[in-house]
Amino acid sequence: MEWSDVRIFLAIARAGTLGAAARALDLSHPTIGRRLRALEQATGHALFQRTADGFVLTDEGHAVIALAEQMEEGALAMERRLAGQAQNLQGTLRISSADWFGAYVLPPIVADYAKAYPHVDVEILTGTRLFSLAQREADIAFRIVPFDAPDVVQRRLTRLVYGAYVALGSPEPTYGDGTGFRLITHDTSTGQFPDIAWLTESFPNAKLVLRSNNRNVQGRMCREGIGIAVLPRVVGDQMAGLRRLDLPSEPPGRDIWMGYHRDMRRLQRLRAFISTVTDHLTRTPLQP
């Protein structure tokens, strides 16, 4: 049994349709269907039940999926180990981060890196999804919470400082009150945000008007005068049209964590990027 066929089996099991599996693997829809039929013929079992809603594992498929995932982990471990031994500064470096970090922190760092290592292609993956380091969806990730995977090498990179902002020309809200003002907050369904709790406690009589899981969107809405927003200062201080409030209490800060899979620790283009990040934040820290 070939690993490439097992990979297709896992993609269909996870995606539920041939089309979604094809997109995930960057293969054509007919190729996925043909390879699945060949795999089922080779094993002598139907691995999926075809339904109106998509492909559902049969009992036989359920019986082997754990083995297929073990095979996947072995293949990925081999790929990571070999990639980690690569000594040439070329290829692709995939970076995962939150949207604001990719928009406001990474640009000057990547500019320095691209100038020093022009043969490395950089991909920046942003959003709320946590890209997998084990599956090499990303080579390095930046997060505001520590990594919980045992094979991730991580370290606290820097302290992130927040501020409360209103649009230029807006009146000064009363700290501890907030009557007549509105609040722009973060979508807290994905976790706890101490800065958002601080905002609602600091202006208890302000009306909640808007939520967004994107700090850039929050800042732009704030700039339009929609409400008070708490933003990382690296975002708010760079966004034209905003004024940071001078308050008796400041929003609580967060740590920024940097992590990569331990099998990638010898990858020279990754080591060079980590060095670039460290040097840049030493010269230009996120803390004001």
C-alpha positions as CSV (number, residue, x, y, z in Angstrom):
1,M,0.0,0.0,0.0
2,E,1.4,3.4,-1.0
3,W,1.6,6.3,1.3
4,S,0.1,8.6,-1.4
5,D,-3.0,6.5,-1.4
6,V,-3.3,6.5,2.3
7,R,-2.9,10.3,2.2
8,I,-5.9,10.5,-0.1
9,F,-7.9,8.2,2.2
10,L,-7.2,10.5,5.1
11,A,-8.0,13.7,3.2
12,I,-11.4,12.3,2.1
13,A,-12.2,11.2,5.7
14,R,-11.4,14.6,7.0
15,A,-13.0,16.7,4.2
16,G,-16.1,14.5,3.6
17,T,-16.1,15.1,-0.2
18,L,-13.9,14.4,-3.1
19,G,-13.8,18.0,-4.2
20,A,-12.7,19.3,-0.8
21,A,-10.1,16.6,-0.5
22,A,-8.8,17.5,-4.0
23,R,-8.4,21.1,-3.0
24,A,-6.7,20.2,0.2
25,L,-4.1,18.1,-1.7
26,D,-3.9,20.3,-4.8
27,L,-5.0,17.4,-7.0
28,S,-7.8,17.1,-9.5
29,H,-11.3,15.7,-8.6
30,P,-11.0,12.8,-11.1
31,T,-7.6,11.9,-9.7
32,I,-8.9,11.7,-6.2
33,G,-11.8,9.5,-7.2
34,R,-9.6,7.2,-9.3
35,R,-7.1,6.7,-6.6
36,L,-9.8,6.0,-4.0
37,R,-11.3,3.3,-6.2
38,A,-7.9,1.8,-6.8
39,L,-7.3,1.7,-3.0
40,E,-10.6,0.1,-2.3
41,Q,-10.0,-2.5,-5.0
42,A,-6.5,-3.2,-3.6
43,T,-7.8,-3.7,-0.1
44,G,-11.0,-5.6,-1.1
45,H,-13.1,-3.3,1.1
46,A,-15.3,-0.3,0.6
47,L,-13.8,2.3,2.9
48,F,-16.5,4.9,2.5
49,Q,-20.2,5.0,2.2
50,R,-21.4,7.4,-0.5
51,T,-24.3,9.6,0.8
52,A,-26.1,12.7,-0.3
53,D,-24.1,14.7,2.3
54,G,-20.7,13.3,1.3
55,F,-18.4,10.4,2.1
56,V,-18.8,8.6,5.4
57,L,-16.4,6.0,6.8
58,T,-17.6,2.4,6.7
59,D,-16.8,0.1,9.6
60,E,-13.8,-1.1,7.6
61,G,-12.7,2.5,7.1
62,H,-13.1,3.2,10.8
63,A,-11.0,0.1,11.6
64,V,-8.0,1.4,9.7
65,I,-8.1,5.1,10.1
66,A,-5.9,5.1,13.3
67,L,-3.3,3.0,11.4
68,A,-3.5,5.5,8.5
69,E,-2.9,8.4,10.9
70,Q,0.1,6.5,12.4
71,M,1.5,6.1,8.9
72,E,0.9,9.8,8.2
73,E,2.8,10.8,11.4
74,G,5.7,8.6,10.4
75,A,5.8,10.1,6.9
76,L,5.5,13.7,8.2
77,A,8.2,13.0,10.8
78,M,10.5,11.8,8.1
79,E,9.7,14.9,6.0
80,R,10.4,17.2,8.9
81,R,13.6,15.4,9.9
82,L,15.0,15.6,6.3
83,A,13.8,19.2,5.9
84,G,15.4,20.1,9.2
85,Q,18.8,18.8,7.9
86,A,18.7,21.1,4.9
87,Q,21.6,23.6,5.1
88,N,20.9,25.7,2.1
89,L,19.2,29.1,2.5
90,Q,16.6,28.6,-0.2
91,G,13.1,27.1,-0.4
92,T,9.9,28.2,1.3
93,L,9.4,29.5,4.9
94,R,5.8,29.4,6.1
95,I,5.0,31.8,9.0
96,S,1.7,31.6,11.0
97,S,0.4,34.5,13.1
98,A,-2.6,36.6,14.0
99,D,-3.8,39.1,11.4
100,W,-2.5,42.1,13.3
101,F,0.9,40.6,13.9
102,G,1.2,39.8,10.2
103,A,0.1,43.3,9.2
104,Y,2.0,45.5,11.8
105,V,4.9,43.5,13.2
106,L,6.1,41.1,10.5
107,P,6.5,43.5,7.5
108,P,9.8,45.2,8.6
109,I,11.2,41.9,9.9
110,V,10.4,40.1,6.6
111,A,11.8,43.0,4.7
112,D,15.2,42.6,6.5
113,Y,15.0,38.8,6.0
114,A,14.2,39.0,2.3
115,K,17.0,41.4,1.7
116,A,19.5,39.2,3.5
117,Y,18.2,35.9,2.0
118,P,16.7,36.6,-1.4
119,H,16.4,32.9,-2.4
120,V,13.9,32.1,0.3
121,D,10.2,32.4,-0.5
122,V,8.2,33.6,2.5
123,E,4.5,32.6,3.0
124,I,2.5,34.4,5.8
125,L,-0.6,32.6,7.0
126,T,-2.9,34.7,9.2
127,G,-6.2,34.3,10.8
128,T,-7.8,32.6,13.8
129,R,-7.0,29.1,12.6
130,L,-4.0,27.5,14.3
131,F,-1.9,26.0,11.6
132,S,-0.2,22.7,12.5
133,L,3.6,22.7,13.0
134,A,3.6,18.9,13.2
135,Q,2.0,18.6,9.7
136,R,4.2,21.3,8.3
137,E,1.3,23.6,7.5
138,A,3.7,26.2,9.0
139,D,7.4,26.2,9.9
140,I,7.1,28.8,12.7
141,A,4.2,30.4,14.5
142,F,3.6,33.4,16.7
143,R,0.8,33.3,19.3
144,I,-0.5,35.1,22.4
145,V,-0.8,31.8,24.3
146,P,1.9,29.1,24.9
147,F,2.0,26.1,22.7
148,D,0.7,22.9,24.2
149,A,2.1,20.4,21.7
150,P,5.0,18.4,23.3
151,D,7.2,18.5,20.2
152,V,7.2,22.3,19.8
153,V,10.2,24.3,20.8
154,Q,8.9,27.6,22.1
155,R,10.0,30.7,23.9
156,R,8.5,33.9,25.2
157,L,9.4,36.4,22.5
158,T,8.3,39.8,24.0
159,R,5.6,41.5,26.0
160,L,2.6,43.0,24.1
161,V,1.3,46.3,25.4
162,Y,-2.3,47.4,24.8
163,G,-4.1,50.8,24.8
164,A,-7.6,52.1,24.6
165,Y,-8.4,54.2,21.6
166,V,-11.1,56.5,20.2
167,A,-11.3,58.4,16.9
168,L,-9.6,61.7,16.6
169,G,-12.0,64.5,17.5
170,S,-14.0,62.2,19.8
171,P,-14.8,63.5,23.3
172,E,-13.0,62.1,26.3
173,P,-15.0,59.2,28.0
174,T,-15.2,59.1,31.8
175,Y,-13.1,56.3,33.2
176,G,-15.3,54.1,35.4
177,D,-18.5,55.2,33.7
178,G,-18.6,55.4,29.9
179,T,-22.2,56.8,29.7
180,G,-22.9,58.0,26.2
181,F,-20.1,55.9,24.6
182,R,-20.1,52.6,22.8
183,L,-17.6,49.7,22.9
184,I,-15.9,47.7,20.1
185,T,-14.8,44.3,21.5
186,H,-13.3,41.1,20.4
187,D,-15.2,37.9,19.7
188,T,-14.5,35.9,22.8
189,S,-15.9,32.5,21.6
190,T,-12.3,31.4,20.8
191,G,-10.8,32.2,24.2
192,Q,-10.4,34.7,27.0
193,F,-9.1,38.2,26.3
194,P,-8.1,40.0,29.5
195,D,-8.0,43.4,27.6
196,I,-11.6,43.1,26.6
197,A,-12.7,42.2,30.1
198,W,-10.7,45.3,31.2
199,L,-12.6,47.5,28.6
200,T,-16.0,46.5,29.8
201,E,-15.1,46.9,33.4
202,S,-13.5,50.3,32.8
203,F,-16.6,51.7,31.0
204,P,-19.5,49.8,32.6
205,N,-22.2,52.1,31.3
206,A,-21.0,52.1,27.7
207,K,-23.1,50.2,25.2
208,L,-21.6,47.2,23.4
209,V,-22.1,48.0,19.7
210,L,-19.7,45.8,17.7
211,R,-17.6,42.6,18.0
212,S,-14.9,41.4,15.6
213,N,-12.2,38.7,15.7
214,N,-9.9,41.0,13.6
215,R,-7.9,43.7,15.3
216,N,-7.5,45.6,12.1
217,V,-11.2,45.7,11.6
218,Q,-11.7,46.9,15.2
219,G,-9.2,49.7,14.7
220,R,-10.8,50.9,11.5
221,M,-14.3,50.8,13.1
222,C,-12.9,52.8,16.0
223,R,-11.4,55.3,13.5
224,E,-14.9,55.9,12.1
225,G,-16.1,57.0,15.5
226,I,-18.2,53.8,16.2
227,G,-16.8,53.3,19.7
228,I,-13.9,52.8,22.1
229,A,-11.6,49.9,21.2
230,V,-8.7,48.2,22.9
231,L,-5.8,47.4,20.5
232,P,-2.2,46.3,20.7
233,R,-0.3,49.6,20.8
234,V,1.8,48.4,17.8
235,V,-1.5,48.5,15.9
236,G,-3.3,51.5,17.4
237,D,-0.2,53.8,17.5
238,Q,0.4,53.1,13.8
239,M,-3.2,53.6,12.6
240,A,-3.9,57.1,11.4
241,G,-7.1,58.7,12.8
242,L,-6.9,57.2,16.3
243,R,-6.2,58.8,19.6
244,R,-5.0,56.7,22.6
245,L,-6.7,57.5,25.8
246,D,-4.7,58.6,28.8
247,L,-6.4,56.7,31.6
248,P,-5.7,55.9,35.3
249,S,-5.4,52.2,34.4
250,E,-4.0,50.6,31.3
251,P,-5.3,47.4,29.7
252,P,-3.4,44.2,30.8
253,G,-0.6,43.1,28.5
254,R,0.0,39.7,26.9
255,D,3.1,37.6,26.1
256,I,4.0,36.8,22.5
257,W,5.2,33.2,22.0
258,M,7.2,31.9,19.1
259,G,7.3,28.2,18.4
260,Y,8.5,25.7,15.8
261,H,8.7,21.9,15.6
262,R,11.8,20.4,17.2
263,D,12.6,18.4,14.0
264,M,13.0,21.7,12.2
265,R,15.5,23.2,14.6
266,R,18.4,22.7,12.2
267,L,16.7,24.2,9.2
268,Q,19.0,27.0,8.3
269,R,16.4,29.3,6.7
270,L,14.3,28.9,9.9
271,R,17.3,29.6,12.2
272,A,18.1,32.7,10.0
273,F,14.6,34.0,10.4
274,I,14.6,33.5,14.2
275,S,17.8,35.4,14.4
276,T,16.3,38.2,12.2
277,V,13.2,38.4,14.5
278,T,15.3,38.5,17.6
279,D,17.6,41.2,16.3
280,H,14.7,43.3,15.0
281,L,12.7,43.2,18.3
282,T,15.9,44.0,20.2
283,R,16.3,47.2,18.1
284,T,12.6,48.0,17.9
285,P,10.7,46.4,20.8
286,L,6.9,46.2,20.8
287,Q,6.8,47.8,24.2
288,P,6.7,51.7,24.0
